[in-house]
Amino acid sequence: MRRPTTTLIAAGMLGALALTACTPGSNSTSGSTASQTGQVNTDPASMGNVTLTVWDQEVRGGQAAQIEELNKEFQAKYPNITLKRVTRSFDDLKTTLGLALSGNTPPDVFQANNGRPDMGKFVQAGQLLPLDRYAEAYKWTDRYPESVRKYSSYSEDGKTFGTGNLYGLPQVGEVVGVYANKAVLAKAGVTEVPTDWAGFESSLQKVKDAGQQPLVLGNLDKWPAIHVFGTVQAQTTPADQIRQLGFGQKGGSWTTPENTKAAQTIADWVSKGYFGKDVNGLGYDPAWQAFSKGTGAYLIAGTWLQADLGKAMGDDVTFALPPKAQQAPVATGGTGIPWAVSSKAKNPDAAAAYIDFITSKNAMGVLAKTENLPVADTAEQKAPSAIGQDVFTAFGTAVEDDSLVPYLDYATPTMADTLGAALQDLLAAKSTPEQFLDTVQKDYGDFVAQNG
């Protein structure tokens, strides 16, 4: 998950779910042994008395609302399975999960960030249960296309990201696109939000000539510019090449004419004044909040801002996949944090049944009504707002067209820092496009060489 996070106090436990962590998979009195024989029991009611310890970071707004509702429904339908839920902020979960999984009493079900430093490391350590047989039993592969499943897939040794066994299943999707302020565009004489790249770049200059800021970007935190570069890169570079780089797979190269053109575009935007002068000194939250109050024509950002921007801007804001220069509107994106199962879970069938329940068609409806972006069956859902429907349409299109490409900082354990710092230098005109690409290529090249 690439969504920005804020350190939060862990939410209090609620009702019957509100218990502290305990030994996972406690004393099933008549639990199925099918999972131990290679078969799968998909009938939770027949599993006897089971306790599942569940760790999640669904602590904000609609995130909390959806999981609380689904947990209550699950407990009502399967009273023989007791959920012991532990909530943590994203940062806290990321910090504590590794230690918990290496101990003797890890949680049964938990959210594990898909990147190499987290899920990849857990796979290498043998701490996650492969979910392929459950995917077959529950027909997850029918509802989750490969373009989504690859974000939770690793080779058995954890070295190859984006292919191999399935180790998690997400509830929500994410895609980076373009938020547009129609009122600001109209004042600049742009009556329609551009749907092609040439029109988009032309509108940037029109907005600049009208005395407005074309692009809003706050890159103090370094990672926001990764989304902007990814959007530009997708206009010049084939999707398969971006996936190779983003998943840190062998055979790719950053120092190509296509990537050079993308880096040059960013440099040109800087020299033309399309970004604010304080682009590297402005934080992510102040930037999008300024956009919500009428600063700037465009904000390149992810779908996680949908609810906040819609609430603040109403009908003035739209969201769409990046205007396309290629045949398909390739877009950076992926999934929220997947739900995974410990390899030490005493009742893996029950754990998988819980994941199936919170990712079912019914669950996708609950996600939609609570202002979340369902990762599956997206086109069948009705969003509660116009901007929400824009988001549903954009993500559904990207999945259907197989045009999602990974966040570029997935590539290596150090790529987030390397790419973030290199983009700050590019935006500050402290490096040339070629120097920028050489820096990123070294991180990528060193990693794939030693990754075997």
Disulfide bonds with the S-S distance in Angstrom:
none
